[in-house]
């Protein structure tokens, strides 16, 4: 059976629609059960499984040949679910923050002044931290957060490998976090900084 999975996978990477259907049939139940354990929601797991297959199909000509297809698919599904969880959580924070700004008339004047001062403080700290990054790091942060580009798109835009793009963004975020923490800002300041980063361009902040 494992050899059959490998052959189906090879045909899938070569663009066979029959192989796509076979992969769906062969792995649906196992991966849906696995995704349900991770997410606690069977429908959510199903949606992620379908989204994963579409994503893999779109980049099929760049996929590796793997010995254990089920394990590879489980890894892809787990990565997608975790990414969506993080994305959903950040969106919830951003929506909550935006909602509080829209309803500023419902808070006290003292709270309103405090919030403005806090916003200004975050922007000032983020500006100073961004200025310590290289131009390349700022450029890729702009693409990743403000322009919402994925790492494949960033790699193509910049003429670098996907791994290099990821490493540059990762190093930039690490430096930002370290710098903000050095100012005794804590995790909340770093999270707020990321929210500001996603709500406006880096050039606007700097």
MOCORDA-V9290 format. One record per backbone hydrogen bond with DSSP energy under -1.0 kcal/mol. NH is the residue of the N-H (numbers start at 1). CO is the residue of the C=O. E is the energy in kcal/mol with one decimal. If there is no record, write none. Layout:
nh = [NH	NH]
co = [CO	CO]
e = [E	E]
This chain:
nh = [5	6	7	8	9	10	11	12	13	15	16	20	21	22	23	24	25	26	27	28	31	32	33	34	35	36	37	38	39	40	45	46	47	48	49	50	51	52	53	54	55	56	57	58	59	60	62	63	72	73	74	75	76	77	78	79	80	81	82	83	84	85	86	87	88	89	90	91	92	93	94	95	96	97	98	99	100	101	102	103	104	106	107	112	113	114	115	116	117	118	119	120	121	122	123	124	125	126	127	128	129	130	131	133	138	139	140	141	142	143	144	145	147	149	154	155	156	157	158	159	160	165	166	167	168	169	170	171	172	173	174	175	176	177	178	179	180	181	182	184	185	190	191	192	193	194	195	196	197	198	199	200	205	206]
co = [1	2	3	4	5	6	7	8	9	12	11	16	17	18	19	20	21	22	23	24	27	28	29	30	31	32	33	34	35	36	41	42	43	44	45	46	47	48	49	50	51	52	53	54	55	57	59	60	68	69	70	71	72	73	74	75	76	77	78	79	80	81	82	83	84	85	86	87	88	89	90	91	92	93	94	95	96	97	98	99	101	103	104	108	109	110	111	112	113	114	115	116	117	118	119	120	121	122	123	124	125	126	127	130	134	135	136	137	138	139	140	141	142	143	150	151	152	153	154	155	155	161	162	163	164	165	166	167	168	169	170	171	172	173	174	175	176	177	178	181	180	186	187	188	189	190	191	192	193	194	195	196	201	202]
e = [-2.4	-2.2	-2.2	-2.4	-2.5	-2.3	-2.2	-2.3	-2.5	-1.7	-2.3	-1.6	-2.1	-2.2	-2.7	-2.0	-2.4	-3.6	-2.0	-1.4	-2.5	-2.7	-2.3	-1.9	-3.1	-2.2	-1.8	-1.7	-2.6	-3.0	-2.3	-2.3	-2.5	-2.3	-2.4	-2.3	-2.5	-2.7	-2.1	-2.3	-2.3	-2.7	-2.7	-2.3	-1.3	-1.4	-2.2	-1.1	-2.1	-2.6	-2.4	-2.1	-2.2	-2.6	-2.7	-2.4	-2.2	-2.7	-2.4	-2.3	-2.6	-2.4	-2.4	-2.6	-3.1	-2.4	-2.4	-2.4	-2.3	-2.0	-2.7	-3.2	-2.3	-2.3	-3.0	-2.6	-1.9	-1.5	-2.2	-1.8	-1.2	-1.9	-1.5	-2.4	-2.4	-2.3	-2.4	-2.3	-2.3	-2.4	-2.9	-2.4	-2.3	-2.7	-2.5	-2.4	-2.5	-2.9	-2.6	-2.2	-2.2	-2.8	-2.0	-1.4	-2.2	-2.2	-2.2	-2.1	-2.2	-1.9	-2.7	-2.8	-2.4	-2.7	-2.3	-2.3	-2.0	-2.6	-2.6	-1.2	-2.0	-2.2	-2.5	-2.6	-2.3	-2.1	-2.9	-2.7	-2.2	-2.6	-2.3	-2.3	-2.3	-2.7	-2.6	-2.7	-2.6	-2.4	-1.9	-1.8	-1.6	-1.5	-2.6	-2.6	-2.2	-2.0	-2.1	-2.5	-2.1	-1.9	-1.4	-1.1	-1.6	-2.9]
